[in-house]
Amino acid sequence: MDSQKPDFSSPQRQSSVAIGIILIKFFRMTIRAFWPILLSFFIGRRAGSTFEDVIGYVVLAFAAFNLIGSVLTYFRFYFQIENNSIVIDKGVLKRTKTNIPFERIQTINFSQNIIHQIFNVVSVEIDTAGAGKAEISIDALNKEQANALREYILAEKELLVTESSDATLTTDVEIEDPQLLLHLNPTDLFKVGISQNHLRSMGIIFAFVFTTINEITNNIADLVTEQFSQYEKYLVNNTLFAFLASAILVIIISFLFSLINTLLKYFDLKLWINKKGLKLVRGLLNREEISINSNKVQMVSWSTNPIRKIFRMYTLQIAQASSTEVNAQKSKINVPGSYKQQISKVIKMVFPNEYLGNEPKHRISPQVISRIFLFSGIIPTILGLSAWFIVDQKAFFALLFLPLSFFLAKLYYRKSSYEINEELIRRNQGIIETEHVLTQIHKVQVVKVTQSWYQRRKHLASLKLYTAAGEMSIPFISLAEALDLERFILYRIETDKREWM
Amino acid sequence: MTTNFENLSVDPKYLPGISDFEFQSIHRDHLKVSILSSILFFIVVVAAAIAIIEFSEIEDKLIGYLIGMSSIVLLFCLNFIVAVLGFKKKQYALRQRDIIYTKGLIWSVRTTVPFNRIQHAELKQGPIERIFKLNSLKIYTAGGQSSDLVIPGLPEDVALNIKDFVLKKTAEDGQPKA
């Protein structure tokens, strides 16, 4: 097995490290499913010593069950290559044999968590095209073996594809060495961390804290009042101070949270690029390797926010066609901290160059401002003000929401536009952030024209384009424009003989 | 060569406007199907409302029933009106290279799927549709669930014809699948 040429024609087991990795996976699954119960047991331990014993046995039983399970899983997992397809034979209670022909394999991705890294093994994920959830993964494989496996499969696949199609397409494609396009150095990583969306981190933290409290005690309100009543005296005298202090604390915590999160996720990010596609490696504890074929790319988008703009940085997102809905999130790769020229290099590689000129920007109808203002400004304010009469005079503050929502609606209108030429369509949008999405017209799968009751009266419409990696919508354009676009896009899809994937 | 969008609506040979097309209405019995299924749905809602009122500690049950039932009846009437008026909006058209379906009284939606982007087409028949011998044609694309096209209220033979036509067209127009 460790020889120069690994042989995959006979059934192979995974690397023996897999036992440990499967075991940890099982533990994590159990803990994730039962952690509230476990936590409340530990907190409510004072209930009595016999009870404590029972818990101990339960935990022990779980551990033993997991251990046996992982050993059995390991010994009942074989993979081999047979007749140009990869065969996985696995399962302890429910035995399954999955057979995936090479030509259906789309990507082979590696990832490494910290244990993988220590033992120099990788987990392999083989993703297929097709509606079913025919996706297989191998928990742990020696790095050399995994590389050999991937190279073998991809080479054989190439051979199969060229055999079936015409001979002109054969190996004349010079396989150039991948070029390192982007390497996130510590300074850039830090900049990315600073410019994360800290409000989202705050939201995640709040959600986490509240669900945790909710799992432990069933009455948040009681807990909060109980906690706060202790500080009541103090609070009465120092309301402003307490408020400021807790606000600052929350801000610092969410800032640190997004910083650490960024560090863990994007540490030592490297993006390689060549004619055939992109390869991305990233992560500190959990090192992921993702590769994308350029013809599978459906959409490229880049976005920035006010802080990131200071650093002239963008978040590049490359969305590829995914086999299942579940995978939709996984099939989008995010590269934060990319600079303009790197993005344009990726775009040039993915989309045909001659169409990448500047096109005139088409604006959407300014009527969108009044609509957003009505639905997210006036109506909530009226609801807030009606609370004024019922509950408290402080509801008067709801009036502040009016100018804010008007301002945001105005921003939305100002940033919203689209650009189109024969080959590409680009949408620019955002409120605080700014996002640009670019796709090739022939990759659109479905076109929808929608009109609300209001839009019908004003002769407006919205256009929605669905690709295999998400949708693009152009809201509030004139009906005539929407119909022209619909007609043109359909014409382009229906006459384009190229494959969209 | 790049061309601006403005220049492109000129090519009338390939660009038949949607208005040039005869839209087909779906079978009239489909209205009965949708009304029947909304009646069934509201029966369940009424049952749930009764259960809630009976088993909860509401002191004045009469008022509970009055409010609950009147709002349910109101919703049902709205639903009924929208179903009847919206029925006329449910139309489809088959063109040379794509299939179109329109619907929606308040929110109108027109979905167009080019034949060369169809992955799969199938006929479906729910229990109520079976009574009226109607079928729904469901067309799957790679655009995800929210973009799948469903044309309800098709008689068996029409549905089969359309499905065969669509699949034939897909095979002709479509590219070789990897």
HADDOCK unambig.tbl for C-alpha pairs under 7 A between the chains (distance, minus, plus):
assign (segid A and resid 103 and name CA) (segid B and resid 178 and name CA) 6.95 0.50 0.50
assign (segid A and resid 104 and name CA) (segid B and resid 178 and name CA) 6.74 0.50 0.50
assign (segid A and resid 354 and name CA) (segid B and resid 1 and name CA) 6.91 0.50 0.50
assign (segid A and resid 355 and name CA) (segid B and resid 2 and name CA) 5.90 0.50 0.50
assign (segid A and resid 420 and name CA) (segid B and resid 5 and name CA) 6.14 0.50 0.50
assign (segid A and resid 421 and name CA) (segid B and resid 2 and name CA) 6.23 0.50 0.50
assign (segid A and resid 421 and name CA) (segid B and resid 3 and name CA) 5.74 0.50 0.50
assign (segid A and resid 421 and name CA) (segid B and resid 4 and name CA) 5.54 0.50 0.50
assign (segid A and resid 421 and name CA) (segid B and resid 5 and name CA) 5.81 0.50 0.50
assign (segid A and resid 422 and name CA) (segid B and resid 2 and name CA) 6.56 0.50 0.50
assign (segid A and resid 422 and name CA) (segid B and resid 3 and name CA) 6.28 0.50 0.50
assign (segid A and resid 445 and name CA) (segid B and resid 113 and name CA) 6.88 0.50 0.50
assign (segid A and resid 445 and name CA) (segid B and resid 117 and name CA) 5.62 0.50 0.50
assign (segid A and resid 445 and name CA) (segid B and resid 141 and name CA) 6.64 0.50 0.50
assign (segid A and resid 445 and name CA) (segid B and resid 142 and name CA) 6.58 0.50 0.50
assign (segid A and resid 445 and name CA) (segid B and resid 143 and name CA) 5.55 0.50 0.50
assign (segid A and resid 446 and name CA) (segid B and resid 112 and name CA) 5.95 0.50 0.50
assign (segid A and resid 446 and name CA) (segid B and resid 113 and name CA) 4.98 0.50 0.50
assign (segid A and resid 446 and name CA) (segid B and resid 143 and name CA) 6.54 0.50 0.50
assign (segid A and resid 446 and name CA) (segid B and resid 147 and name CA) 6.53 0.50 0.50
assign (segid A and resid 447 and name CA) (segid B and resid 111 and name CA) 5.85 0.50 0.50
assign (segid A and resid 447 and name CA) (segid B and resid 112 and name CA) 5.25 0.50 0.50
assign (segid A and resid 447 and name CA) (segid B and resid 113 and name CA) 6.64 0.50 0.50
assign (segid A and resid 448 and name CA) (segid B and resid 109 and name CA) 6.67 0.50 0.50
assign (segid A and resid 448 and name CA) (segid B and resid 110 and name CA) 5.39 0.50 0.50
assign (segid A and resid 448 and name CA) (segid B and resid 111 and name CA) 4.39 0.50 0.50
assign (segid A and resid 448 and name CA) (segid B and resid 112 and name CA) 6.21 0.50 0.50
assign (segid A and resid 449 and name CA) (segid B and resid 109 and name CA) 5.75 0.50 0.50
assign (segid A and resid 449 and name CA) (segid B and resid 110 and name CA) 5.11 0.50 0.50
assign (segid A and resid 449 and name CA) (segid B and resid 111 and name CA) 6.63 0.50 0.50
assign (segid A and resid 450 and name CA) (segid B and resid 107 and name CA) 6.98 0.50 0.50
assign (segid A and resid 450 and name CA) (segid B and resid 108 and name CA) 5.54 0.50 0.50
assign (segid A and resid 450 and name CA) (segid B and resid 109 and name CA) 4.32 0.50 0.50
assign (segid A and resid 450 and name CA) (segid B and resid 110 and name CA) 6.23 0.50 0.50
assign (segid A and resid 451 and name CA) (segid B and resid 107 and name CA) 5.74 0.50 0.50
assign (segid A and resid 451 and name CA) (segid B and resid 108 and name CA) 5.16 0.50 0.50
assign (segid A and resid 451 and name CA) (segid B and resid 109 and name CA) 6.50 0.50 0.50
assign (segid A and resid 452 and name CA) (segid B and resid 106 and name CA) 6.09 0.50 0.50
assign (segid A and resid 452 and name CA) (segid B and resid 107 and name CA) 4.49 0.50 0.50
assign (segid A and resid 452 and name CA) (segid B and resid 108 and name CA) 6.30 0.50 0.50
assign (segid A and resid 453 and name CA) (segid B and resid 106 and name CA) 5.22 0.50 0.50
assign (segid A and resid 453 and name CA) (segid B and resid 107 and name CA) 6.17 0.50 0.50
assign (segid A and resid 466 and name CA) (segid B and resid 143 and name CA) 5.08 0.50 0.50
assign (segid A and resid 466 and name CA) (segid B and resid 147 and name CA) 6.74 0.50 0.50
assign (segid A and resid 467 and name CA) (segid B and resid 143 and name CA) 4.89 0.50 0.50
assign (segid A and resid 468 and name CA) (segid B and resid 142 and name CA) 4.96 0.50 0.50
assign (segid A and resid 468 and name CA) (segid B and resid 143 and name CA) 4.55 0.50 0.50
assign (segid A and resid 468 and name CA) (segid B and resid 144 and name CA) 6.73 0.50 0.50
assign (segid A and resid 484 and name CA) (segid B and resid 9 and name CA) 6.44 0.50 0.50
assign (segid A and resid 487 and name CA) (segid B and resid 15 and name CA) 6.45 0.50 0.50
assign (segid A and resid 488 and name CA) (segid B and resid 9 and name CA) 6.83 0.50 0.50
assign (segid A and resid 491 and name CA) (segid B and resid 14 and name CA) 6.96 0.50 0.50
assign (segid A and resid 491 and name CA) (segid B and resid 15 and name CA) 6.74 0.50 0.50
assign (segid A and resid 494 and name CA) (segid B and resid 97 and name CA) 6.55 0.50 0.50
assign (segid A and resid 494 and name CA) (segid B and resid 114 and name CA) 6.33 0.50 0.50
assign (segid A and resid 494 and name CA) (segid B and resid 116 and name CA) 6.76 0.50 0.50
assign (segid A and resid 499 and name CA) (segid B and resid 175 and name CA) 6.38 0.50 0.50
